[in-house]
Amino acid sequence: MQDINNLKFEEQLLHLAELAVSDPQFRADALQDLDKTIEKRGFNLSTEERATLKKFHTQISSMTEEEMDTFLESAVEGQVGT
Amino acid sequence: MTDALPLSRAATLFFLGIDIVDNVFDEEIPNALLPFSSPQVSLTGMTLLSPMTHMALEDLGSSPHANKIRLLFSEAVCRISMGQFSDLSSRPDILWSPLQSLQVSLQKGGIQGELYATIAALWAGASDSVAEKCGTFGRYLSTAGQIQSDISDIMRGELGNDLKNGKQTLPVSYALKTANSEEKQKLIEMLREASNQSSIVPELKRVIIRSGGIRYAAFCAQLLIAKAQDAISHALDAQACHDLLSDAIFHLSRKGDKDENTVMRPIEKTAVLKKGVTTCKT
């Protein structure tokens, strides 16, 4: 089972979520070049985590604000993904 | 399928025990147990959680897999207890970071999901590596479910138990983190008073929504789901992966329904949630 004192992924996840909801510049940069943006912002993701993020990024990058709301609502309503 | 019955029985008893103990802590005793005192209900929960679960596990026999599964149950009890202890120690005047809130969600919901997914995989004959990936899937999907429940607690029509108890769930800890000192003080006061003064709850909800706490927590939940999906796609073939995800989605949605249907109809729920997510967009 996971070592609960080693929450590196979780820390980075929270940081990512915070930037995504509060920093328009981060959102714009990430849409242009995800790899460069996460590197510039100091994230240190494993290859696997980077691949997960890229898939997630591909899923949301073409969404309008309204589609993003619907997507986030699906988390609120307990549905998984799209 | 018959072989899986002892495991299924143990997991059910374990889940019921945790749920009942959690209900006592949240002062939310199920109707069927209302005639009993809190200590009696606690004892019922603890009995289901430990001795009865372990009695059920005896039926697994003494294979290496069975012994490993018993150890995983014992380890999970310790970890979930730590989460429960942290949750109980949450008070409005001791500020939690979002990481601390997420850690409690991981310990309370995530560890349970990890346990069930891991033991099911091991019992089905999966290798340790596949069982670990299934465990990762269970951990992150269940943590996302716990966050979903935290969001529902804020968004639903009546005073939620978390708000009533002043708990710093992920949306609340984010609101506290991003608030200026004046707003923070106001928010702490409202969390402290929420249980005695239900009239302040609408304003408390508005402050949390305006902070972006709901959108932030929903985004975290979606990232956790992406991580869970990724883990399971490395463990199972495409069809099995699809079947498992469909089942998980069904149960996660049912959990949401259970929370919501008692207080508002689904159409109202959707409207309120949409408003919450949209309002905090700015």
Interface residues (C-beta under 8 A of the other chain):
Chain A: M1 Q2 I4 L7 F9 E10 E11 L13 L14 L16 A17 E18 A20 V21 S22 E48 E49 A51 T52 L53 K55 F56 Q59 E65 D69 F71 L72 E73 S74 A75 V76 E77 G78 Q79 V80 G81
Chain B: L72 E75 A76 R79 M82 P98 L99 L102 Q103 L106 Q107 I111 E114 L115 T118 G135 T136 R139 L141 A144 G145 I147 Q148 I151 S152 M155 Y174 T178 G212 I214 R215 Y216 A218 F219 C220 A221 Q222 L223 L224 I225 A226 K227 A228 Q229 D230 L245 A248 I249 L252 S253 K255 G256 D257 K269 T270 L273 K274 G276 V277 T278 C280 K281
